Amino acid sequence: MIDVAAAVEAFREQGFVKLGPVVEEALVEQLRARAVELMLGEVTWPGLFFQMDSATGDYRDAPLGLGWQGPSLNYRKLEKLELDDRFRALIRHPSLEPLVRALIPGPVSLYRAIVFNKAAGGGSEIPWHQDAGKLWGLSEDPEVQVWTALDDAPREGGCLEVVPGSHRWGLSTPLGGVVPDDVVARRDVEGQVVPLPVVAGESVLLHNLLWHRSGRTSTGHRRLGFSACYLPERVRCVRKKKAPRSFFSVFG
Ligand SMILES: O=C(O)CCC(=O)C(=O)O
């Protein structure tokens, strides 16, 4: 059971909360198996998004816009997982609902549901970034995301790392996303970094503006993590180049 009041307070203050074990082992196993089935093309959903990982360990070398490229365990991202029944069970997990509702009054929708995979060979590093800003194409910046480990994510195994309180610094750039090197240098964050090692089934609540990153895994084991970003239903897609998105309804 999550202590919702304590989690909300820590979230406002620190920008992240280790929620402990949230997802039962049986569901974690089903989700892991499903992630593999999706990567191998054994289960398919029209509209699912895939990005192959880079061969270099540098995320900037990961190919853009190619989608599924045949069976492989080296995909870096699988997105639109609200299309999958098992992942919907995690997005709407009854242990998460009271927390999400405490943070987002009224009906709740989903911005994205995404698996981040670091394959056993190491995967790629994700640098300091914020999950908000113009890049996201929203009428309001999102704030609430829950990241759940589907495999163990120890310190050397590609766990998340955060800078506590950095959500209160606002956006580093209006565009959002990766924090530019000069801003990282100016903030001098290395002494403030908190690694968040977790075991499979544990979840972490993250403020979208919190600086977070993850390294490659050097354990020889794969690391699957799942992130769901929740929005108040009033938030609209304001992108102009493509037709505006409508968002999946999570909690009515
Ligand atoms: O799973 C990871 O390693 C990184 C997750 C992340 O960067 C995100 O949720 O925005």
The ligand as an SDF file (V2000), in Angstrom:
LIG
                    3D

 10  9  0  0  0  0  0  0  0  0999 V2000
   14.1790    4.0210  -18.2900 O   0  0  0  0  0  0  0  0  0  0  0  0
   15.1310    4.8000  -18.3730 C   0  0  0  0  0  0  0  0  0  0  0  0
   16.2790    4.4290  -18.3510 O   0  0  0  0  0  0  0  0  0  0  0  0
   14.9150    6.2690  -18.5330 C   0  0  0  0  0  0  0  0  0  0  0  0
   13.4860    6.6700  -18.3940 C   0  0  0  0  0  0  0  0  0  0  0  0
   13.2750    8.0620  -18.7930 C   0  0  0  0  0  0  0  0  0  0  0  0
   14.1800    8.7550  -19.1200 O   0  0  0  0  0  0  0  0  0  0  0  0
   11.9680    8.6420  -18.7840 C   0  0  0  0  0  0  0  0  0  0  0  0
   11.0300    8.0200  -18.2910 O   0  0  0  0  0  0  0  0  0  0  0  0
   11.8270    9.7660  -19.2830 O   0  0  0  0  0  0  0  0  0  0  0  0
  1  2  2  0
  2  3  1  0
  2  4  1  0
  4  5  1  0
  5  6  1  0
  6  7  2  0
  6  8  1  0
  8  9  2  0
  8 10  1  0
M  END
$$$$
